[in-house]
Amino acid sequence: MIKRFKQSQKFRVIVGPACFYATAKQIRNGVGDFMTCNAATQKALETLEFQRSGGYQNAGVLAFSTGLAGTWEGLAVQLNIAG
């Protein structure tokens, strides 16, 4: 079972050269009108939640992940939990 972040959890999001802050709820609902960016950030959030829920081997280490970077929908995305 995937443990979801609270709706109010804040993230620092970097998509290509753009950087902004958004909550988990905002990411899930879409952060703008660029559909590819919305899909990429949503997939990054889902991947981080899956990773932290123990969805990979060595889950003990990954459960403490505070962010990730990767390419989704052809866009470079970095997602970090904001303190």
Secondary structure, DSSP 4 states (H G I P E B T S, - for coil): -PPPPPTT-EEEEEETTEEEEEEHHHHHH-SSS-HHHHHHHHHHHHHHHHHHTT-STTHHHHTT--EEEEEETTEEEEEEE--
